[in-house]
């Protein structure tokens, strides 16, 4: 009889095997629970021995079947693409794998793929390969614009990943009319030699109808819009059972001065603050977090719904909550003058801002004042002007909050914490939901106060749980690789900047501070962001690099994040009730962490995408107008520029520069250089551009360079002597099928 390891290899090598999780494999191999440890150990030994690979999604593959390398595929406009390998990856491969268009097969952006290396090398000695297999599709449903031609229905999928139209059969399916936004489900994915085929499953409405852009993003990212009837029923029962007068088992803080500080448009308030300064100069901070775990108990309809969603999604015109609104905006929300149940973290700091004691409690509070960030910002600029309006107690509370937050912030950065300046774009709307303006959001001291207190509470909770040896879901951020930091250092040096010690947090922050608020801000800060690993939820104790924190978890937003809810449950059992509890099984926490990380990233992408869509709709009115702009990206096919007056970024294609000069791309200097004029178009320089075209469906903004305002730039090295790069622009596709017009 074959050994257990060989049985596993044989099963995973079957021709009809679909990559599965360990649990699914155990079920297929008929392993009973009592024998799972043997199976787990055998598979782990196969993984350690390099015979089996487990992807980030937990799916198992035989290594030779997966052609050794597995990662996520990203397609670019030219039709070529890259595979970003899962960690750990071979030590001799430091960059993404380049895939020529002819070798992409039918893989699409976001698909998990197996890649086989070939003998070709790209410039810079980058490894090349071909897609050997699509292991898991990123998605099967897409949104696009419906049209008809020669008695057949077609759909142009939104974005730039699909150049040719997708055939959807006979015209008029589901009542679709030309120019309607529709949802399709792919039956056959297109490749570079054959068209795709899909079925039309839903009509969203005319592409120009208000609200259709929001529906487009909701369906594009598969965001949930309706709660299950069981979850709604359970939430309704909670409202009937809630008794604000029954504070049994809770610390009564309803008479204490407690405030909230949130965005002016916020409806779900999950954190509140109290603060007392004693005669010895110590600060006694109370961070009071909505006690969602009181309403959402494990293995209930509400819990299952919250886990599936994992996060609330904050779209520009719509919030898709993790919990039904009767809880998220009602019972669990810390509304002013309402008794609300909370989990309280009490942290005592000495006069220098060093924590000296921490304790936790189930409490009840009644918020005395709801502040918007703008209110606090105005108060801090002129406290005495508002003292009469708010009263001495609240005024002194705000001033003590400012004092403590400054001490905590200084200590964090002295310890090596890092802060990127990546301004968030905010939109303003009229009553009909039409964009009336776009601007970069402020992040002033009022925001920093709340930020410092939330960080302090998260660190306090994580430290307390870690000290007790309990397994819990951490918010982790691993150290960046030496290779990526070296590349970042070389990049900033090409801009005339210096980063002598690329592993020094203080040197990095000094560089970030020097470039913040300058034309180089976006280029440098975004390049550094790309050098970092992604933060994720995991039970592994790897710390948080950007925060310079050894212990960190999410505790402060359980209304909108499921990981916080899991932490609340552990805090309740271990730190408040004093039960003997070791936490959940690490394997289970790993699964929860992967799911919550994926859902968090999906929400962020959806939020960015709808903001971009609405910003493009707003910018359409400025076609033909000129703006001053800063160069935020330089590639061989053109430059990216962001307007200074409105935060819109577009591309100037290199072909449109021919009236000025013939430009070639210098990889070392990261700039375009004119052959005759020696004009150098580089990152961070100021230019004058004209907006020439906006394509909302393709998510494109095209610009034309009018003039270079700042031509010369300081540089450390002499101009490159390399020959001009003839590959200045992506070639057009020649695939059959209906082309985007």
C-alpha positions in Angstrom: 0.0 0.0 0.0 1.3 3.5 -0.9 2.6 5.7 1.8 0.4 8.6 3.0 2.6 11.1 1.3 2.4 9.2 -2.0 -1.4 9.0 -1.6 -1.5 12.8 -1.3 0.8 13.3 -4.3 -1.3 10.8 -6.4 -4.5 12.6 -5.5 -3.1 16.1 -6.2 -1.7 14.9 -9.5 -5.0 13.6 -10.9 -6.0 15.1 -14.3 -9.3 16.2 -13.0 -8.0 17.6 -9.7 -9.1 21.2 -8.9 -6.8 23.0 -6.5 -8.4 22.6 -3.0 -7.9 23.6 0.6 -6.4 21.1 3.1 -9.9 20.6 4.6 -11.3 19.7 1.2 -8.4 17.3 0.5 -9.0 15.6 3.9 -12.7 15.1 3.1 -11.9 13.7 -0.4 -9.4 11.3 1.1 -12.0 10.3 3.7 -9.8 11.3 6.7 -11.6 11.3 10.0 -11.0 14.1 12.5 -8.9 11.9 14.8 -6.5 11.2 11.9 -6.3 14.8 10.6 -3.0 15.5 12.5 -1.3 12.8 10.5 -2.6 14.3 7.2 -1.6 17.8 8.3 1.9 16.7 9.2 2.4 14.8 5.9 1.2 17.7 3.8 3.4 20.1 5.7 6.4 17.8 5.2 5.6 17.8 1.4 5.5 21.6 1.4 8.7 21.9 3.3 10.3 19.4 0.9 9.2 21.4 -2.1 6.9 18.8 -3.5 3.7 20.6 -2.8 3.0 24.3 -2.8 0.2 26.1 -0.9 -0.9 29.4 -2.4 -1.9 32.5 -0.4 -5.5 31.4 -0.8 -4.7 28.1 0.9 -5.0 26.0 -2.2 -2.7 23.0 -2.6 -0.8 22.2 -5.8 1.8 19.6 -6.8 4.9 21.6 -7.6 5.7 20.0 -10.9 2.1 20.3 -11.9 2.2 24.0 -11.0 5.4 24.3 -13.1 7.2 25.4 -10.0 6.0 29.0 -9.7 2.6 30.4 -8.7 1.5 34.0 -8.5 -1.0 36.7 -9.5 -1.1 37.8 -13.1 -1.3 41.5 -14.0 -2.0 42.5 -17.6 -0.9 45.9 -19.0 -2.3 48.0 -21.9 0.1 46.5 -24.5 -1.3 43.0 -23.9 1.8 41.8 -22.1 1.8 41.1 -18.4 3.6 40.2 -15.3 3.3 37.5 -12.7 3.8 38.6 -9.1 5.0 35.5 -7.4 3.7 34.3 -4.0 6.1 34.4 -1.1 8.4 32.6 -0.5 9.9 32.8 -4.0 13.2 31.4 -5.4 16.2 33.4 -4.2 17.4 33.9 -7.7 14.2 35.7 -8.8 14.0 39.3 -7.4 11.5 40.8 -9.9 8.1 39.9 -11.3 8.1 37.4 -14.2 7.5 39.1 -17.5 4.9 37.5 -19.8 4.7 38.4 -23.5 1.2 38.7 -25.0 1.6 35.5 -27.0 2.3 33.6 -23.8 -0.5 34.9 -21.6 -3.1 32.4 -22.9 -6.5 33.5 -21.5 -5.2 34.7 -18.2 -6.7 38.0 -17.0 -5.6 40.5 -14.4 -6.0 39.2 -10.8 -6.0 35.5 -11.8 -3.9 33.1 -9.8 -1.7 31.4 -12.3 1.1 28.8 -12.7 4.0 30.2 -14.7 6.8 28.3 -16.5 10.0 30.1 -17.1 11.6 30.1 -20.5 15.1 31.0 -21.7 14.3 34.6 -22.8 15.4 37.6 -20.8 13.9 41.1 -20.8 16.1 44.2 -20.6 17.6 44.5 -17.2 17.9 40.7 -17.1 14.3 40.2 -16.0 13.1 36.6 -16.3 10.4 35.7 -18.8 7.8 33.0 -18.8 4.5 31.7 -20.1 1.2 31.1 -18.3 1.0 27.3 -17.9 -2.3 27.2 -16.1 -5.0 29.5 -14.7 -5.4 28.1 -11.2 -8.1 30.4 -9.9 -10.1 33.1 -11.7 -10.2 36.5 -10.0 -13.8 36.8 -11.2 -16.2 35.6 -13.8 -18.6 38.5 -13.8 -17.9 41.9 -15.4 -19.6 45.2 -16.1 -19.6 46.9 -19.5 -21.5 48.8 -22.2 -23.9 46.9 -24.4 -24.2 47.5 -28.1 -25.4 45.7 -31.2 -23.9 45.0 -34.6 -25.1 42.9 -37.5 -27.9 41.4 -35.5 -25.7 40.3 -32.6 -25.2 41.6 -29.1 -21.8 42.7 -27.8 -20.4 44.2 -24.6 -17.3 46.4 -24.1 -16.0 45.5 -20.7 -15.1 48.6 -18.6 -11.5 49.4 -18.0 -8.5 48.6 -20.2 -7.9 44.9 -19.7 -10.3 43.9 -22.6 -9.7 45.7 -25.9 -12.1 43.6 -27.9 -15.9 43.3 -27.3 -17.4 40.2 -25.8 -20.1 38.4 -27.7 -23.3 37.9 -25.7 -25.6 36.4 -28.4 -28.9 37.5 -29.7 -29.7 41.2 -29.2 -32.1 42.5 -26.5 -31.4 39.9 -23.9 -32.8 41.0 -20.5 -34.3 44.0 -22.3 -30.8 45.5 -22.9 -30.6 48.6 -25.1 -27.6 50.1 -26.7 -25.5 52.2 -24.3 -26.9 50.4 -21.3 -24.5 49.3 -18.6 -24.9 45.5 -18.1 -23.5 42.7 -16.1 -22.2 39.7 -18.0 -20.9 36.3 -16.9 -18.0 34.9 -18.9 -18.4 31.6 -20.6 -15.1 31.6 -22.5 -12.4 34.1 -21.7 -10.8 35.8 -24.7 -7.1 35.4 -25.6 -4.9 37.1 -28.1 -6.2 34.9 -31.0 -9.8 34.3 -30.1 -12.8 36.4 -28.9 -14.6 35.8 -25.7 -18.2 34.7 -25.1 -20.5 35.6 -22.2 -24.1 35.6 -21.1 -25.9 38.8 -20.1 -27.2 38.4 -16.6 -28.4 41.9 -15.5 -29.2 45.4 -16.9 -28.1 48.3 -14.7 -29.5 51.1 -16.9 -28.4 53.8 -19.2 -24.7 54.6 -18.7 -25.5 58.3 -18.2 -28.3 57.7 -15.7 -27.5 58.9 -12.1 -26.4 56.1 -9.8 -25.4 53.7 -12.6 -21.7 54.4 -12.0 -22.2 53.3 -8.3 -24.0 50.1 -9.4 -21.2 49.5 -11.9 -18.6 49.4 -9.2 -20.8 47.4 -6.8 -21.2 44.7 -9.5 -17.7 45.0 -10.8 -16.3 44.1 -7.4 -19.0 41.7 -6.3 -20.0 43.8 -3.3 -23.0 42.5 -1.2 -26.0 44.8 -1.1 -28.7 42.8 0.7 -28.6 41.2 4.2 -30.1 37.7 4.7 -33.5 37.6 6.2 -32.2 35.7 9.2 -29.6 38.4 9.9 -32.1 41.2 9.7 -34.5 39.3 12.0 -31.8 38.8 14.5 -30.8 42.5 14.4 -34.5 43.4 14.9 -34.7 41.2 17.9 -31.7 42.9 19.4 -33.4 46.3 19.2 -36.4 44.9 21.1 -34.3 43.3 23.8 -31.9 46.2 24.4 -32.5 47.9 27.8 -30.3 50.9 28.4 -31.3 50.9 32.1 -29.9 47.4 32.7 -26.2 48.0 33.3 -25.6 44.7 35.2 -22.0 43.6 34.9 -21.0 46.9 33.4 -19.0 49.8 34.7 -21.3 52.8 34.7 -19.6 55.8 33.0 -22.7 57.5 31.8 -22.0 60.6 33.9 -18.4 60.9 32.7 -17.3 63.5 30.1 -17.0 61.4 27.0 -16.7 62.7 23.4 -16.5 61.4 19.8 -14.5 63.0 17.0 -15.4 61.8 13.5 -15.9 63.0 9.9 -18.8 65.4 9.6 -20.7 62.9 7.4 -20.2 59.9 9.7 -23.2 57.9 10.9 -21.5 54.9 12.6 -19.6 56.0 15.6 -17.5 53.2 17.1 -15.0 55.0 19.3 -15.3 57.6 22.0 -12.7 59.2 24.3 -12.4 60.2 28.0 -9.3 61.7 29.5 -8.4 62.8 33.1 -5.1 64.4 34.1 -4.2 63.8 37.7 -2.1 66.0 40.1 1.0 63.9 39.5 0.9 64.8 35.8 -0.3 61.4 34.6 -2.9 61.0 31.9 -5.7 58.5 32.4 -7.0 57.8 28.9 -10.2 55.9 28.2 -10.8 54.5 24.8 -14.4 53.3 24.6 -15.3 51.1 21.6 -18.8 50.0 20.6 -19.5 46.6 22.1 -20.6 44.9 18.9 -19.8 41.5 20.5 -22.8 42.1 22.9 -25.1 42.0 19.8 -23.3 39.7 17.4 -22.5 36.4 19.0 -20.5 33.6 17.3 -22.2 31.2 14.9 -25.4 33.2 14.5 -26.9 34.7 11.2 -25.5 38.1 12.1 -22.0 36.7 12.7 -22.0 34.7 9.5 -23.1 37.8 7.5 -20.4 40.0 9.2 -17.7 37.4 8.5 -18.7 37.1 4.8 -18.6 40.8 4.3 -15.6 41.2 6.7 -15.7 45.0 6.3 -17.9 48.0 5.6 -17.4 49.6 2.2 -17.4 53.4 2.1 -18.1 54.4 -1.5 -18.3 58.2 -2.3 -22.1 58.1 -2.5 -23.0 55.0 -0.6 -22.0 53.0 2.5 -22.3 49.2 2.3 -22.2 48.3 6.0 -20.9 45.1 7.5 -23.8 45.0 9.9 -27.5 46.0 9.4 -28.0 49.7 9.9 -30.2 49.2 12.9 -27.0 48.2 14.6 -24.3 50.0 12.7 -26.1 53.3 12.7 -28.3 52.6 15.7 -27.8 50.4 18.8 -24.1 49.9 18.4 -23.3 53.4 17.3 -22.0 55.8 20.1 -24.6 58.5 19.5 -24.6 61.7 21.6 -26.9 61.6 24.7 -27.7 57.9 24.3 -26.7 55.2 26.7 -24.4 52.8 24.7 -22.5 49.6 25.7 -18.7 49.7 25.1 -15.5 47.8 25.6 -13.2 50.2 27.5 -9.4 50.2 27.4 -8.1 52.3 30.2 -4.4 53.3 29.7 -2.4 55.3 32.2 0.5 57.3 30.8 3.1 59.2 32.8 3.9 62.8 32.2 6.3 61.8 29.3 3.6 59.7 27.6 4.9 56.3 28.6 2.2 53.7 29.4 2.5 52.5 33.0 -0.8 50.6 33.4 -3.6 49.1 31.3 -6.9 47.6 32.2 -10.1 46.7 30.4 -13.9 46.7 31.3 -17.3 46.2 29.9 -18.8 49.7 30.3 -21.8 51.9 29.6 -21.3 55.5 28.4 -23.4 58.5 27.3 -21.5 60.7 24.9 -21.7 64.3 26.0 -20.6 65.9 22.8 -20.2 64.7 19.2 -17.4 66.6 17.4 -16.6 66.7 13.7 -12.9 67.0 12.9 -13.5 70.6 11.7 -15.0 71.6 15.1 -11.9 70.3 17.0 -9.5 71.9 14.5 -11.2 75.3 14.9 -11.2 74.9 18.7 -7.5 74.1 18.8 -6.6 77.2 16.8 -8.5 79.4 19.3 -9.5 77.6 22.5 -10.7 80.6 24.4 -13.1 81.6 21.6 -15.0 78.3 22.0 -14.6 77.7 25.8 -17.9 79.5 26.6 -19.7 77.4 23.9 -18.4 74.0 25.1 -17.8 74.7 28.8 -14.7 74.3 30.9 -14.9 70.5 31.3 -15.0 69.7 27.5 -12.6 72.5 26.6 -10.0 71.2 29.1 -10.6 67.7 27.9 -9.8 68.7 24.3 -6.6 70.5 25.4 -5.5 67.5 27.4 -6.2 65.3 24.4 -4.0 67.6 22.3 -1.2 67.5 24.8 -1.2 63.7 25.3 -1.5 63.0 21.5 1.5 65.2 20.8 3.6 63.3 23.3 2.5 59.9 22.0 3.1 61.0 18.4 6.6 62.2 19.2 7.5 59.0 21.0 6.2 56.9 18.0 8.4 58.7 15.5 11.4 58.7 17.9 10.9 54.9 17.9 11.1 54.7 14.2 7.4 54.9 13.1 7.0 56.0 9.5 4.3 58.2 7.9 3.6 58.5 4.2 1.9 61.6 2.7 -0.7 60.0 0.4 -3.5 62.6 0.4 -7.0 61.1 -0.1 -9.2 62.6 -2.8 -12.6 63.8 -1.6 -15.5 64.8 -3.8 -18.3 67.2 -3.2 -21.8 66.6 -4.5 -25.0 68.5 -5.3 -28.4 67.3 -4.2 -28.7 65.1 -7.3 -25.5 63.3 -6.5 -23.5 65.1 -9.3 -19.8 65.9 -8.5 -19.3 69.7 -8.0 -15.7 69.7 -6.8 -12.7 67.6 -6.0 -10.0 68.3 -3.5 -7.3 66.6 -1.3 -8.6 65.9 2.2 -6.8 67.5 5.1 -5.2 65.4 7.8 -4.7 68.0 10.5 -4.0 67.7 14.2 -7.7 66.9 15.0 -7.3 63.7 13.0 -3.9 63.0 14.5 -5.3 63.1 18.1 -7.8 60.3 17.4 -5.2 58.4 15.3 -2.8 58.4 18.3 -5.4 57.2 20.8 -6.6 54.4 18.5 -3.1 53.2 17.9 -2.4 53.3 21.6 -5.5 51.2 22.3 -4.6 48.7 19.6 -1.1 48.3 20.8 -2.3 48.0 24.4 -4.7 45.2 23.5 -2.2 43.3 21.4 0.5 43.5 24.1 -1.9 42.3 26.8 -3.0 39.3 24.7 0.5 38.5 23.6 1.7 38.6 27.2 -0.9 36.0 28.1 0.2 33.7 25.3 -3.1 33.7 23.5 -3.6 33.1 19.8 -5.3 36.1 18.2 -5.7 37.8 14.8 -3.0 40.4 14.5 -2.6 43.3 12.0 0.9 42.5 10.7 3.2 44.4 8.4 6.5 42.6 7.6 9.8 44.3 7.0 10.5 45.2 3.4 13.1 43.1 1.6 16.7 44.4 1.3 16.4 44.1 -2.5 13.4 46.4 -2.7 14.8 48.9 -0.4 18.0 49.0 -2.4 16.0 49.6 -5.6 14.1 52.4 -3.8 17.4 54.0 -2.8 18.6 53.9 -6.4 15.3 55.4 -7.5 15.5 58.4 -5.2 19.2 58.9 -6.1 18.1 59.2 -9.8 16.0 62.1 -8.7 18.9 63.9 -7.2 17.9 62.9 -3.6 19.9 60.8 -1.1 19.1 57.8 1.0 22.4 56.6 2.3 21.0 54.0 4.7 18.0 52.4 3.1 17.3 50.2 6.1 17.3 53.2 8.5 13.8 54.2 9.5 14.9 57.7 10.6 16.7 58.3 7.2 13.6 57.1 5.4 11.3 59.3 7.4 13.6 62.3 6.8 13.4 61.7 3.1 9.6 61.4 3.2 9.4 64.6 5.3 11.7 66.5 2.8 9.6 65.5 -0.2 6.2 66.0 1.5 4.4 69.0 0.0 6.9 69.2 -3.0 6.4 68.2 -6.6 8.3 65.0 -5.9 5.9 63.9 -3.1 3.7 61.5 -5.0 6.6 59.9 -6.9 8.8 59.3 -3.9 6.0 58.4 -1.4 4.3 56.0 -3.8 7.6 54.4 -4.8 8.3 53.8 -1.1 4.8 52.4 -0.6 5.4 49.9 -3.5 8.6 48.9 -1.8 6.7 47.8 1.3 4.9 44.5 1.9 1.1 44.7 2.2 -0.3 44.8 5.7 -2.5 41.8 6.5 -4.4 40.0 9.2 -2.5 37.0 10.5 -1.9 35.1 13.8 1.8 35.2 13.0 3.9 37.3 15.4 5.8 39.5 12.8 5.1 43.0 14.2 4.1 46.1 12.2 7.0 47.7 10.3 5.4 51.0 9.5 4.2 51.6 13.0 7.5 50.3 14.6 5.2 48.2 16.8 6.2 44.7 18.0 2.5 43.9 18.9 -0.4 45.3 17.0 -4.0 44.3 16.3 -7.3 46.0 15.3 -9.6 46.6 18.3 -11.1 50.0 17.7 -13.6 49.5 14.8 -15.8 46.5 15.3 -18.8 48.1 13.6 -17.0 48.1 10.3 -14.2 45.4 10.6 -14.7 41.8 11.5 -11.1 41.2 12.9 -11.9 43.8 15.6 -15.0 41.8 16.5 -12.8 38.7 17.0 -10.5 40.6 19.3 -13.4 41.9 21.4 -14.6 38.4 22.0 -11.1 37.4 23.3 -10.8 40.5 25.4 -14.1 39.8 27.0 -13.3 36.2 27.9 -9.6 36.6 28.8 -9.0 40.2 30.0 -12.4 41.1 31.5 -14.0 37.9 32.7 -10.6 36.2 33.5 -11.5 32.9 31.9 -8.7 30.4 31.0 -8.6 30.7 27.3 -5.9 30.2 24.7 -7.7 31.7 21.7 -8.8 30.1 18.4 -6.8 27.4 16.5 -4.0 29.1 14.5 -5.0 27.3 11.3 -8.6 28.7 11.7 -7.2 32.2 12.4 -5.0 32.0 9.4 -8.0 31.2 7.2 -10.0 34.1 8.8 -7.0 36.4 8.3 -6.7 35.6 4.5 -10.4 36.2 4.0 -10.5 39.5 6.0 -7.4 40.7 4.2 -8.9 39.9 0.8 -12.2 41.6 1.6 -10.4 44.7 3.0 -8.4 45.1 -0.2 -11.5 44.5 -2.3 -13.2 47.3 -0.4 -10.3 49.7 -0.9 -10.1 49.0 -4.6 -13.8 49.6 -5.0 -13.7 52.9 -3.1 -10.7 54.1 -5.2 -12.4 53.0 -8.5 -15.7 54.8 -7.9 -13.8 57.9 -6.8 -11.8 57.7 -10.0 -15.0 57.2 -12.1 -16.7 60.2 -10.5 -13.6 62.3 -10.8 -13.4 61.5 -14.5 -17.1 62.4 -15.0 -16.3 65.7 -13.3 -13.2 66.4 -15.4 -15.2 65.9 -18.7 -16.3 69.5 -18.5 -12.7 70.7 -18.7 -11.8 69.0 -22.0 -9.9 71.6 -24.0 -8.8 73.6 -21.0 -5.2 74.1 -19.8 -3.8 73.4 -16.3 -0.4 73.5 -14.6 0.5 70.0 -13.5 3.3 68.0 -11.9 4.9 65.0 -13.6 4.1 62.0 -11.4 5.3 59.2 -13.6 7.7 58.7 -16.5 7.6 55.6 -18.8 8.9 54.8 -22.2 5.4 55.3 -23.7 4.7 58.7 -22.1 4.4 60.7 -18.9 1.7 60.9 -16.2 0.7 64.3 -14.8 -1.5 65.4 -12.0 -3.2 68.8 -12.3 -2.5 71.3 -9.5 -5.9 72.9 -9.5 -7.9 69.7 -9.5 -6.4 66.3 -8.3 -6.9 64.6 -11.6 -4.1 62.4 -13.1 -3.8 61.7 -16.8 -1.3 60.6 -19.4 0.6 62.4 -22.1 1.4 59.8 -24.7 4.9 60.0 -26.2 3.5 60.2 -29.7 1.9 63.6 -28.8 5.4 65.0 -28.0 6.6 64.7 -31.6 5.9 68.4 -32.3 8.4 69.3 -29.5 11.1 66.7 -30.2 11.7 63.0 -30.6 12.1 61.7 -27.1 13.7 58.5 -25.7 13.4 56.9 -22.3 16.5 56.9 -20.1 15.9 54.1 -17.5 18.8 55.2 -15.2 17.7 58.8 -15.0 14.0 58.0 -15.0 13.2 60.6 -17.6 12.4 61.3 -21.3 15.2 63.1 -23.1 14.8 65.1 -26.4 17.2 64.0 -29.1 17.7 67.5 -30.5 16.8 69.9 -27.6 18.1 67.7 -24.7 14.9 68.7 -22.9 14.5 66.3 -19.9 11.0 65.5 -18.7 11.4 64.0 -15.2 9.5 63.2 -12.1 8.4 66.1 -10.1 8.8 68.8 -12.7 6.1 71.3 -13.4 4.5 71.4 -16.9 1.5 73.0 -18.6 -1.0 70.5 -20.1 -4.3 70.5 -22.0 -7.0 68.0 -21.2 -7.8 66.5 -24.6 -10.0 63.4 -24.0 -11.8 61.7 -21.2 -13.1 58.1 -21.5 -15.0 57.2 -18.4 -15.7 53.6 -19.5 -12.0 52.9 -20.1 -11.1 55.0 -17.0 -8.7 57.1 -19.1 -7.7 60.8 -19.0 -5.6 62.0 -21.9 -3.5 65.1 -21.9 -1.3 67.1 -24.3 1.9 68.8 -23.2 1.8 72.5 -23.9 5.1 73.5 -22.4 7.7 72.6 -19.8 7.7 75.2 -17.0 10.7 73.8 -15.2 13.1 72.3 -17.7 16.4 71.6 -16.0 16.7 69.4 -13.0 19.6 68.7 -10.6 21.1 65.3 -11.1 24.0 63.4 -9.6 25.0 61.4 -12.7 25.9 62.4 -16.2 23.4 61.6 -19.0 23.1 58.0 -20.0 25.1 57.0 -23.1 22.7 54.3 -24.0 21.1 54.2 -27.4 17.5 55.6 -27.6 14.9 52.9 -26.8 12.9 52.3 -29.9 10.1 50.7 -28.0 8.5 54.0 -27.2 4.9 52.9 -27.2 2.8 49.7 -26.9 1.8 48.2 -30.3 -1.9 48.0 -31.1 -3.5 44.6 -30.9 -4.5 42.7 -34.0 -6.9 40.3 -32.4 -10.2 39.5 -34.2 -13.4 40.7 -32.7 -15.3 43.9 -32.2 -12.9 46.7 -31.2 -13.6 49.4 -28.6 -14.4 52.6 -30.4 
